[in-house]
Amino acid sequence: MAVAAEMQNTDSKLPPLPADVEVTPVRTSADRTAFIRLTYPIYKGDPNFVPHLEMERRDFMDPSKHPFFEFGEVEFFLARRAGKAVGRIAAVNNPRYNEFQGTNVGFFGLFECVNDAGVARALFEKATEWLRAKGFTSVIGPMSYSTNGEVGLLIEGFTTPPAIMTTYNPPWYAALIEANGFTKAKDLFAWELSSSTPPPEKVARIAEKIRQREGVTVRPVNLKNFDAEVARVKTMYNAAWEKNWGFVPMTEHEFDHLAKDLKQMVRPELALVAEVKGQPVGFALTIPDANEAIKAANGRLTTFGLPIGLAKLLLATRRIRRLRLVLLGTVEGYRRRGLDAILYLDTLNKARELGYEGGEISWTLEDNHLVNRAIESMGGKQSKRYRVYEKPL
C-alpha cells in the first residue's frame, strides 16, 4: 500500500494526461511519414532549423537497412490529437550498451512535441511502459540510438544552426522533459573555433617538440585504400573512447555503415592519422558542415519526381565554409603526451589552407576537463550545451 501511495503521489506532480490525445506505435507507411514530417510544423519559421533528409530518416527507422537493429530494438510512437500528429518519441533497447557499461537502462530518442507538457507526458508514458516491460530500471535520453549517434537536448546556443550530425530543438523542450520527472544525467559541450585565430605560440612550440621527440608523423587517410583505413580507424575508435561516459563500441556493420555515409563528406586532408613508427596511435576526423547544404534541400531530394532538392543541395555544397571536428582521440599509452595538440594544430592549419572560416568542435563531456582546457588553450569558445536526462522507472 505504501508503494502504491508513493507512486500515486509521484504521478500527481506530473502534468495531467490529455483525454483527447492518442499515442500509438508506428505501424504503417503513413505513420512513418507522419512521424518524420512532424518536424515541419513544429519548426515552422525557425531560421536555424535544418531538417534531416526524409530518405535518410526512413532508412534510419528501417530494421532492414540500419545495422543497429541487428542487435537492438526500437519502438516508435506517434501522438495524435483529432487525427493530427502532435508529438513523437522512440523507445530504445540497446543490449550492447548495458552489457558494456554494466547497467540496466533503456533510452528515449527522436523526441518532438508541440508545446504541451500533457502531450509530452502521454509520449513518455508509452515509451517508459514499453521499456519497463523489457525489465529496465531507468531511462536516459535523448539518444538516437546511442552515443554513437545524435545525443542530448540543446539547452544553450539557440542562435546558430546545428552542425552536421548534432541535435537541435525548440527552447521549450527542456521544460517539457523536466516537467515529466527527468533530471540531468550529463551535459555535453560544443565549441566554436575560427581558423583565422592563430594558436598560442607556446602551444605550437610544445607540439612541435613533441612531434620531434616522439617521432610522430601525421598523414591524411587514403581514400583509395578506404576499407583498410576504416579498419584501422575502427580499432582506434573503440580503443580510444572505451572509458568515456556513455560509450558503447560499434559493431563492424555499424562502423562500416557510418563510414560509408561519411565517405561522401570526407575531405582526406581533414581526416588525419597520427602514427609512431608506422603504428596508428591517434585519429582526428573533421568534415565539412553539410548541414549548410542539407538545409537548402529542405528535407527532400525530389519534388514530383524531379531532383530539385538534390540540385539545390549540390549547389549549396560548393558554398560550405564551416567544418565540424567530430572525432579526436589517442589510444592507451599515448594519451597525455601531446598528440591531441598535434592533431588539433594540423587540422587547424589545413582548414585555413583549404579556405574554411572555422567551425565547431563537438561534443565534449562537461567533466572532461583535460580536453576542455586543451580546446580553450587553442582559442575555442564554448558555443552550445546539450543535456542528457535520466529518470528511474
C-alpha positions in Angstrom: 0.0 0.0 0.0 2.9 2.4 0.8 4.5 1.8 -2.6 1.1 2.4 -4.4 0.6 5.6 -2.4 4.2 6.8 -3.3 3.6 6.1 -7.0 0.3 8.0 -6.9 2.0 10.9 -5.2 4.6 11.0 -7.9 2.0 10.9 -10.6 0.2 13.8 -9.0 3.3 16.0 -9.7 3.2 15.2 -13.4 1.2 17.2 -16.0 -2.3 15.8 -16.4 -2.8 13.3 -19.3 -4.9 15.0 -22.0 -8.0 13.0 -22.7 -8.1 14.0 -26.4 -4.6 12.7 -27.2 -3.9 9.2 -28.5 -0.4 7.6 -28.6 0.0 4.6 -30.9 3.0 2.7 -32.3 4.2 3.5 -35.8 3.0 0.6 -37.9 2.2 1.8 -41.4 4.0 3.8 -44.1 1.6 6.7 -43.5 2.5 6.5 -39.7 6.2 6.7 -40.6 5.7 9.6 -42.9 3.7 11.5 -40.2 6.5 10.7 -37.7 9.2 12.1 -40.0 7.3 15.1 -41.2 6.1 16.2 -37.7 9.2 18.4 -37.6 8.0 20.8 -40.3 5.0 22.4 -38.4 6.9 22.4 -35.1 9.9 24.3 -36.5 8.0 26.5 -38.9 9.6 29.9 -39.0 12.7 28.8 -37.2 15.6 30.1 -39.3 18.1 27.8 -37.6 16.2 24.5 -38.2 17.8 22.0 -40.6 15.5 19.1 -41.5 17.0 15.7 -42.0 16.7 14.3 -45.5 13.5 12.3 -45.4 15.1 9.4 -47.4 17.9 9.2 -44.7 15.3 9.2 -41.9 13.3 6.3 -43.5 16.5 4.3 -43.7 17.3 5.2 -40.1 14.0 3.8 -38.9 14.1 0.7 -41.2 15.2 -2.6 -39.4 16.2 -4.0 -42.8 18.6 -1.0 -43.6 20.1 0.2 -40.3 22.7 -2.1 -38.6 21.5 -1.1 -35.1 18.5 -3.4 -35.5 20.8 -6.4 -35.8 21.0 -6.4 -32.0 18.8 -3.6 -30.7 15.1 -2.9 -30.7 13.2 0.4 -31.2 9.5 1.1 -30.8 8.4 4.4 -32.5 5.3 6.2 -31.0 3.2 8.9 -32.5 0.8 11.2 -30.6 -2.3 12.5 -32.4 -5.0 15.0 -31.4 -8.1 14.9 -33.6 -6.2 12.9 -36.1 -3.3 15.4 -36.3 0.2 14.4 -35.3 1.3 16.5 -32.2 4.3 14.5 -30.8 6.6 11.6 -31.3 9.1 9.5 -29.4 11.3 6.4 -29.8 11.8 3.8 -27.0 15.2 2.1 -27.4 16.6 -1.2 -26.1 20.4 -1.3 -26.6 21.6 -4.5 -25.1 25.2 -3.8 -26.1 25.3 -0.6 -24.1 24.1 -2.4 -21.0 26.5 -5.3 -21.5 29.4 -2.9 -21.9 28.5 -0.4 -19.2 27.2 -2.9 -16.7 23.8 -1.1 -16.5 20.1 -1.8 -16.9 18.8 1.2 -18.7 16.6 1.9 -21.6 16.7 5.0 -23.8 14.4 7.5 -25.4 15.1 9.5 -28.6 13.7 11.2 -31.6 11.5 13.3 -29.3 9.5 16.0 -30.9 6.4 17.7 -29.4 4.1 20.7 -29.5 4.5 23.0 -26.5 2.2 21.0 -24.3 3.5 19.1 -21.2 0.5 16.8 -21.2 1.2 15.6 -24.7 4.8 15.1 -23.7 3.6 13.0 -20.7 1.5 10.9 -22.9 4.5 10.1 -25.1 6.8 9.4 -22.1 4.1 7.2 -20.5 4.0 5.0 -23.6 7.8 4.9 -24.1 8.5 4.1 -20.4 5.7 1.5 -20.3 7.5 -0.3 -23.2 10.9 0.0 -21.5 9.5 -1.2 -18.2 8.1 -4.3 -19.8 11.6 -5.1 -21.0 12.8 -5.0 -17.4 14.8 -1.8 -17.4 15.0 0.1 -14.1 15.8 3.5 -15.6 15.7 5.5 -18.8 18.1 8.1 -20.2 18.0 10.3 -23.3 17.6 11.7 -25.7 19.8 9.4 -27.8 19.4 8.2 -31.3 20.1 5.3 -30.7 23.3 5.6 -28.6 26.2 8.0 -28.0 27.5 6.9 -31.4 24.6 8.9 -33.0 22.9 12.2 -32.2 22.9 12.8 -28.4 21.4 15.2 -26.0 18.9 18.1 -25.9 20.1 21.5 -26.8 19.7 23.8 -23.8 22.1 26.6 -24.7 23.1 28.0 -28.1 19.9 28.5 -30.0 21.1 31.5 -32.0 23.0 29.4 -34.6 22.1 26.4 -36.7 23.2 22.9 -35.7 26.4 21.4 -37.1 26.1 18.2 -39.1 25.1 15.2 -37.0 24.2 17.2 -33.9 20.8 17.9 -32.4 18.6 21.0 -32.4 15.3 21.6 -30.8 13.0 24.4 -29.6 13.9 26.0 -26.3 10.8 24.8 -24.6 11.7 21.1 -24.8 13.8 21.2 -21.6 10.7 22.3 -19.6 8.6 19.6 -21.2 11.1 16.9 -20.3 11.8 18.2 -16.8 8.1 18.6 -16.0 7.8 14.8 -16.7 10.2 13.9 -13.9 13.6 13.8 -15.8 16.7 15.2 -14.2 20.2 15.9 -15.6 22.5 13.0 -16.1 25.3 14.7 -18.1 26.0 17.9 -20.1 27.9 18.0 -23.3 29.7 21.0 -24.8 30.2 22.3 -28.4 33.0 24.7 -29.1 33.5 27.4 -31.7 36.9 27.9 -33.3 37.9 30.3 -36.0 40.6 29.3 -38.5 41.8 32.9 -38.6 42.7 32.8 -34.9 46.3 31.6 -34.7 47.1 29.1 -31.9 49.1 30.3 -29.0 52.8 30.3 -29.9 53.6 28.3 -26.8 51.2 25.6 -27.7 52.6 25.4 -31.3 56.1 25.3 -30.0 55.5 22.5 -27.5 53.5 20.4 -30.0 56.4 20.6 -32.5 58.9 19.5 -29.8 56.6 16.5 -29.0 56.4 15.7 -32.7 60.1 15.5 -33.0 60.7 13.8 -29.6 58.1 11.1 -30.1 58.7 10.6 -33.8 55.1 11.4 -34.6 54.0 11.6 -38.3 50.6 12.8 -39.3 49.1 11.8 -42.6 45.7 12.1 -44.4 43.6 9.0 -44.8 44.0 7.2 -48.1 40.6 7.0 -49.8 41.9 4.7 -52.5 42.5 2.2 -49.7 39.3 3.0 -47.9 38.4 -0.4 -46.4 41.8 -0.8 -44.8 41.8 2.8 -43.4 38.3 2.2 -42.0 39.6 -1.0 -40.3 42.5 1.0 -38.7 40.2 3.8 -37.5 37.6 1.4 -36.2 40.2 -0.3 -33.9 41.5 3.1 -32.7 37.9 4.4 -32.1 36.8 1.6 -29.9 40.1 1.7 -28.0 40.4 5.5 -27.6 36.8 6.1 -26.4 36.2 2.9 -24.4 36.4 4.7 -21.0 34.2 7.7 -21.9 30.9 8.2 -20.2 28.1 6.5 -22.2 30.4 4.9 -24.7 29.4 1.7 -26.4 31.7 0.0 -29.0 30.3 0.0 -32.6 29.8 -3.3 -34.3 31.6 -4.0 -37.6 28.4 -3.3 -39.5 27.6 -0.1 -37.6 31.1 1.4 -38.2 31.0 0.4 -41.8 27.6 1.9 -42.2 28.8 5.2 -40.7 32.0 5.2 -42.7 30.0 4.8 -45.9 27.8 7.8 -45.0 30.8 9.9 -44.0 32.8 9.0 -47.1 30.5 11.3 -49.2 31.5 14.2 -46.9 35.2 13.5 -46.0 38.0 15.6 -47.3 41.0 13.4 -46.8 43.2 16.4 -45.9 41.0 16.8 -42.8 40.9 13.1 -41.8 44.2 12.7 -40.1 46.0 9.6 -38.7 48.9 10.1 -36.2 51.5 7.3 -36.3 54.6 6.4 -34.3 57.0 4.1 -36.1 54.3 3.3 -38.6 51.7 2.3 -35.9 48.4 4.3 -35.9 48.0 5.8 -32.4 45.6 8.7 -32.9 43.0 10.0 -35.2 41.1 13.2 -36.0 38.1 13.5 -38.2 36.9 16.9 -39.4 34.1 17.1 -42.0 32.6 20.0 -43.9 29.4 21.1 -42.2 27.0 19.5 -44.8 24.0 21.0 -42.9 24.6 24.2 -44.8 23.8 22.2 -48.0 21.1 19.9 -46.5 19.1 23.0 -45.3 18.9 24.1 -48.9 17.1 20.8 -49.9 14.5 21.3 -47.1 14.4 17.6 -46.4 13.6 16.3 -49.8 15.8 15.5 -52.8 13.0 15.2 -55.2 9.7 17.0 -55.8 7.1 15.5 -58.1 9.8 13.2 -59.3 12.2 16.0 -60.2 15.6 16.2 -58.4 15.0 19.8 -57.3 16.2 19.3 -53.8 19.3 17.4 -55.0 20.2 20.2 -57.3 19.9 22.8 -54.5 22.0 20.6 -52.2 24.8 20.1 -54.7 24.8 23.9 -55.5 24.9 24.8 -51.8 27.7 22.2 -51.2 30.1 24.5 -53.1 29.5 27.3 -50.6 30.3 25.4 -47.4 32.9 27.3 -45.4 32.4 25.7 -42.0 33.6 22.4 -40.5 32.8 20.1 -37.6 35.6 18.3 -35.8 33.7 15.1 -35.0 36.4 12.8 -33.5 39.8 13.2 -32.0 41.4 10.6 -29.8 44.5 8.7 -29.0 44.9 5.1 -27.9 46.0 3.9 -24.4 49.7 4.5 -23.9 49.8 7.7 -26.0 47.4 9.9 -24.0 48.6 12.9 -22.1 51.6 13.0 -24.4 50.6 15.9 -26.6 49.4 14.0 -29.6 46.0 15.7 -29.4 47.6 19.1 -29.7 49.5 18.0 -32.8 46.3 16.7 -34.4 44.4 20.0 -33.4 47.2 22.1 -34.9 47.5 20.1 -38.1 43.7 20.2 -38.6 43.6 24.0 -38.0 46.4 24.7 -40.4 44.9 22.5 -43.1 41.4 24.1 -42.6 42.9 27.5 -43.1 44.9 26.4 -46.1 41.7 25.0 -47.7 39.8 28.2 -47.2 37.4 27.2 -44.4 36.5 30.0 -42.0 36.3 27.8 -38.9 33.7 25.7 -37.3 32.6 23.6 -34.4 34.3 21.0 -32.1 31.7 18.8 -30.7 30.9 17.3 -28.5 32.9 17.0 -25.3 31.8 15.9 -21.8 31.4 18.6 -19.3 33.7 16.9 -16.8 36.4 16.0 -19.3 38.5 18.9 -18.0 41.7 17.9 -19.7 40.1 18.0 -23.2 38.1 21.2 -22.5 41.1 23.1 -21.3 43.1 22.0 -24.3 40.3 23.3 -26.6 40.3 26.6 -24.7 44.1 26.8 -25.0 43.7 26.6 -28.8 41.2 29.6 -28.8 38.0 27.6 -28.6 34.9 29.3 -27.1 32.0 27.2 -25.7 29.1 27.8 -28.0 26.4 25.2 -27.2 25.4 23.0 -24.3 23.4 19.7 -24.7 21.8 17.8 -21.8 21.2 14.1 -21.4 18.4 13.3 -18.9 17.6 10.3 -16.7 14.7 9.0 -14.8 14.1 5.9 -12.7 11.4 3.5 -13.9 
